Amino acid sequence: MSTAELFSTACTRCPRLSAHLAAVRAEYPDYHARPVAPFGAPDPGLLIVGLAPGMHGANRTGRPFTGDYAGVLLYDTLHRYGFGSQAVAVTANDGLVLMGCRITNAVKCLPPGNKPLPVEIRECNDYLRAELKALQPGTAILALGTVAHQAVLRARDVRLADFPFAHGASHDIDERTRLFDSYHCSRYNTNTRRLTPDMFHGVFAAIRHYIDRPAAAG
């Protein structure tokens, strides 16, 4: 089953999230306020996994990390390392193209308070599982934060305890995939300097090196 066949912006599998989105649509009728589809190259060398859409970002624009603070550092860094055609992402029709990169979320719907429940993360994991299954061997995956990290591990059916999250870490979780970890590029993390641009760039430099390695290096 392909990702396109499995994922739908009409998904209502999580009652709490569906009710929350209905309330948001009533308050903000111009917002997307539905599940947010992945964005980027259909056959990427890098898949970025975030947590969930932001209220006034992806939930408003319908495109991951677009129009919110978390996207500022992310899209600037993607452009810097050759994955994005421009350094800013404001609207879904701003002309931005991702090259060799795709962005998705562990949870495709805006959660109340930006905090999905464990049952919602598990319910949405089917979509991520399909996305990972479609990746080519050797694809890099970047998890932004612990929730995304654990969602990737669950989707790959490996033990969470075997691959602990740590900023800057990388894990060969199976013969197909290397998982890279970063703190999430949220406003809180960047404002408190838990995540600095240099720290984020360091992760992308490692990813770029991995993707650009000679084929014989494996």
N, C-alpha and C positions, 0 to 999 in steps of 0.2 A: 504494500500500500504506500503510495507516495505521500509526501507532506501535503501537496496540494489537495489530494483527495481526503486527507484526514483533517486538516485544519480548516476552520470556518469562522469568519467574523460574526456569525450568527450563533456561535456556541453558547449554551446556557447550562452547562453541566454542573456548575457550582452555584447553588441557589443564592448564597449570600452575595457573591460577586455580581450575579445577574441583577439582583435587586438594587445593589449599589449603583451599577451602571444606569439602570432605569431612572434612578433618582438624579444622577448627574445629568443625564440627557434632558430631564425636565427643567433643571436649573440652568443648564448651558446647552440650549438646543443647537448651537452651531458646532459643538464639540463632536469628535468622532465617537467617543464614549461607548466603544464596543471592543471586543477582543482585537488586539493589534497583531497584524501579520508580520512575519520576519521581513527584513529588507536587505537587499544586496544581491551579490552574484549568486546564480543558481548552483554553481559548482565551485564553491570557495576553497581557497587554501587556508583560510582563517575563518572560523565561526566564533563570534563573540556572544556570550550568554550573560544577559543582565538579570535583574531580579523581576521587575514588573513595570508596566507603564507608569509614568508620573502623571499626576492630576492635570497639570497645565502644560505638559510636554507631549509625550506619545499619546496619552488619552485625548488630548485636544487635536493633535495634528494627524493622528493615525499612522505615524511612522516612528520606530524606536528611537529614543533619545533625541527627538527633534523638537526644538522650541523650548527646551528646559535647561536648567543650569548644568545638570549632569552631562548633557551633550556637548557643552562648550569644550571641555578638556578632551573628551573622547574624539570628537570629529576633527579638532585641531591636530590631535596626535595621529589619527588615521591619515590625514592629508600629509603630515610630516613624513610618515613612513611609507608613503606610496599606495595606500589603500583607498584614498578618497580623492575625488576630483576637486574638492574645495574644502576650506577649513571651517566653514560654518554650516549649520543646518537649522533653518528657521521654519520652513513650511515643507509639506510633502511634495510640493511642485516647484521647489527652488532650483531644480536642475542638478542636484547632487547625484553623482554616480559613485558607487563603491566598486573597486577593482580587486578581484580575488578575495573579497571579504563579504561576510553576511552577518547581520545582527539579529538576534532573537532574544526572548526572555524566558526565564524558567516558568513564570506565570504570565499568561497573555492578557489578563484583564487587570484593570486598576483595582487594587484592594483598599478597603477603608484604612486610613491611617498609614498607607504604604506598607502594611504588614499582612501578607497572605497567611492563612492558617495552614498548618501541616497537611490537612486533608486536601486543601486546594492545590498545594504544591504537588502532592501525589497525583491528584486527578489530572492536572495539566501535564504531567510527565509523559503521557502517551504521545503528545505532540512533539516534545523534545526528543523522545526516543525515535520517532520517525525521521526527524531531521538528522539525528546522528547516524542513523542507519543508512541514509542516502549519501553520506560523506565518502569521499575517496580515501583509501589508505594513505596515511601520512599527513592527514589534515591536522592543523593546529586548532585547538579550542582554547579560548580565553574565558575563564570564569571571573566575573566581576562580583566578588564577595562570596561568603560562605554558603549562602542559600543556593546560588547558581552553581557553585562547585559541587555541592552535595546532589543537586538535581542532575548534573551530568553523570556523576557516579551511579546514581540510581538508574538512569536511562541506559547505562552500559552494563548494569547488573554486576557491579563489583562492590566489594565491602568498603563502606565509608572509612572504617578504621585503618585500612591499608594505605590510604592516600590523604593524609591530613592537610587541611588548608593552611597556607602561609603565603603572605605576599612575596612575590618573586619566585615562588617554587614552580617546578614543572614535574609532571608525572607521566610516565608511559603506562597508561592504564590498560592497554591491550596492544595487540600487534598493529592496530590501525591508527591509534590516536595518541597524541601527546597533549596533555592538559596543562595549561599555564594558569597561574593564579595571580590576581591583583585585588587589592582593596577596591571597593566600588568607588567610581568617580562622582560621588554624591556631593552636594553642597556642604554637608556636615563634614565629610572626610577631607575635602580640600580646604575648607575654611579653618579647620582645626590643625591642618598640616599633617594629619595622619597619612594622607596621600599627597605628595607634592608632584608637580609636573616632572621633575627629574626621576622620581620613583616610577611614575607611569611610563615615561619614555624608556626606562631601563627594561621594563617588561616587554615593550614593543620591539626594542632592539634585539632581545633574545628571540622573540617570535620571528622577526624578519630574518635573522641568521638561520633559524631552523628551516623556514620555508625556502630560503635561497641556497641551502646547502646543496652540494653536488648530489645527483641522484644516487650515485654509488655509495654515498655515505649512509643511506638508509635513515 
